[in-house]
Amino acid sequence: MTELAAPKNLTRNVLIGMGAGFAIGALIFYTNIAPKFLEEFFSTYIFSLGGDIFKNLLRLIVVPLVFFSLVSGISSLNDMARLGSIAYKTVGLYLLTTAFAVSLALFFGWLTNLGAGFSGDVAPTDLAGGEASFYDTVMRIFPSNMFGAFVENNMLGIVFISILFGIALNATDSVTGGLSKSFEKLNTVFLKIVLMVMQFAPYGVFCLIGTYVASKGLDIFGDVAQYVMLLIFVLIFHLIFTYSLILAVFAKLNPIKFFYKMKDVMLFAFSTSSSAATIPVTLKTVTQDLGVKKDVGSFVVPVGATINMDGTAIMQGLATIFIAGITPGIELGMIEYIQIIFLAVITSIGTAAVPSAGIVTLTIILSQLGIPLEAIGLILAVDRILDMLRTSINVCGDAAVSCIVAKTERGLDEKVFNS
Ligand code: ASP
């Protein structure tokens, strides 16, 4: 999977980009060292232009990425009918844990008023959307024009079309000469494009952070630190609380044994930031150390890496609340919260299991709610380490669900699990 590995030295380079953006932005905002024309040139033609180009690169790949990812995610469920109850339990548990994960994030975000303490002003809303009624929201799921939905970036509609297309593609695979394989290949191409765009993340972060600091100073960063701390807290809470709970309640298994045996998998996921790259290690641990039978593990683990991303959903929930909180004029009510849960669950299926993909699909949720993408630079600047952490949570979710499905399907060797 070296083709789909994270760009080399990305963490280090993003940190350098961030530091440089901070430094030059602060010089412009707080001092008069440089002549005015130079400051203006830098702010407009380096920071703003570079930041806008990077934001567009992120937006540019969202629609095809979600479409191909969802379509090929659905083809990986091809075996649903054959596997029967194993498949339904697997998908059901994955969706349930992801919905729970994002709800937890929204709860803690709401409880701590994340981002709301920020008094500065962030860019005004640059996307249409805003106050959509419940009726309009439902209608957006069912667009009257397929291509219209793509052109208008109507994500709810695109998700619906992708699901419809994916199901039809599977159903006709035998008479289309295995067309679904071509969609999987195209999906890989778009994953590569995500990683290519991410290679520019250090420059993107430099420009976006620079734009912020040069125009608004450093006040915002207390709030960013709050976002980071809260995200780490919710990730760890979900890891320890939710997975222990479902293991104990649904499968009567000892969570401590589970976490102990998962440490290498989590470390591997942490260092690669990719659930997909971690599949072989997850599979080995799940079958050899946790006692899940091979036929169960070899279905549940790869499907999980594709569609189950609890850590990513938590990040998306908190990041949405945070960005909405620091942006004037954006209020999140009950309808928006329900939309975030729905979108986070669906986009977690559509999020590629490669580094930083969660940030790309975060733009879907933000766009859908009419929240400007300007602040994504703040999230991106701190995202490298958070991506590593949430990938560890993602793979832990895959393994926990594997154990539960195996236990309830008589496919778990408990002697091995408890050894
Ligand atoms: N890196 C994550 C994974 O592979 C996806 C993401 O949240 O960016 O699981």
Residues whose N, C-alpha, C, O or C-beta is under 5 A from the ligand:
A	BS01	LIG	S273 S274 S275 A276 T312 A352 A353 V354 P355 S356 A357 G358 I359 D387 T391 N394
